[in-house]
């Protein structure tokens, strides 16, 4: 596995640590630093902190504000003081680490607006609005176009949202009997996305088994990842592309169905084969924070 950084939100015993861990190739996880983060917590626990892909900044939504800080939580800056309600608890970084994606309630409360902003607070722009609402995990390479799953009942569509009059459906050769459910990551300098898919009939209120694919948005070609390590399916927690096109995925084997989270990390080749798979260190939730150059 490549050397990588991991942001640990919870140790699994109810104790939030906000540690940034580092694992050298073939080494063990070691604490790099502890992120200070926000000093005020919302009623239901700590904000969902998002690490930039270049592991230089973190961002979060708190009290109607989108804020950014240095890696250790210092130099906090409000990037967006939202005039409307932010509809998702977190914020998403573009793959180039220069832009942030977030959602607000549209005028009249009849849908969600997906927006982008530069990390210095400039260039705030509405990319598109959906009456049904967008998923909370958009993916974007450069902040100009966001790819996100839009749901209407049990039917899911992957759409591109780029400031046009309407989001456009992305044509893709999804695996037979499956549809997109969540955008997990976008590859910097490419047209590829990591997407979680579910069965067409998956409509329960639970976390249905998911399978992962690499989608090239330029061609619609889909590459299914080898699920040999987890035949029962899983729920994505975090994922990213390495600079050479491999995929690193953190997923929950228990899928959040009333059981404690069982996170594991798997590295896939660009053609979808499993290269390595390991359990994460003692933690409840962990998010990929970056890789060695």
Steps between C-alpha positions, in 0.01 A plus 500: 500500500617858447592716796176666605336734748181410685274734693354325805177645634417245770686216669188288521448535876317832486822701531558739210872547431526711181839337443683510169676169452774405255593158372825451310506228230492164681510685833263553793261790562661778703345824626624799299310776682168571671268736315363772730191559284195702607474598866119479499310180424146472363243314715550160336876472527807645331478649149596275212848625412618457140869481418617648171649241261841670525474472884562872548161617634186378673145633455169461681147642528397640838222740603414581138861579411751322278842534659854404399816471708858386477572130542529523879180702537670839536434812289124441479330701227132524409474433127121522471257651748193337347189712459290183482507165673787269409323173425791256537699462822832494317689661216683340207840596357567499129779264395735793434461621863417853385121499523225396740153367418201551728119509484239751614121503501366668187270799507162392642648177638403302188833340425873508560757719330849357452765772526876536466744746653875552496677421827578872548127581490496647150319368195185376673275361227177299477555194281140377490175433682299179541137485609551145634829593661855383433696241693742632763814365333576687177829443323689759300842524340534878485187652654354594161290184455361290783384141458234391746221243532147637471220278631134484408336227707700182445646623170850647512677708237859622488485860382755763404433842649698782340295819515277414205123533501453138609723221636582256219482126547833324451469205264685196634506125451406414858527131596183306420232545766686779680483879515719776648453578868788722610799679348796408718792682332622680188846462348704816459610563142266233363136434414464204735271465801474236771128418537310272738210312338200314643245256359217661302248375756688632804237714668519404868580753769808297589849517348474255207809313376702710261748423226758741365590601149736740326312712249666695219258788450648579158416160352237352734722195548462329839762279665367286786729459798587149610276431803678179599595652837140577591240291321211623719541864391592798713431866566752765387660723761774662294689442177764659280712453190878491524710700253568188293131407468457243774196517729511496879165436671393496863168321548290357781446124478196525730337769281370691804200270548479533877846354554825668595707623207754247370729712278752354261731654242558347155729604216387419144693517177379728221330196340308415818702212648570486876865575576482503880244517780547573872282577801533852636651569840279532808237747380136543419535738206799590286537712187776497244703819516764461229791303363871535456590686183 
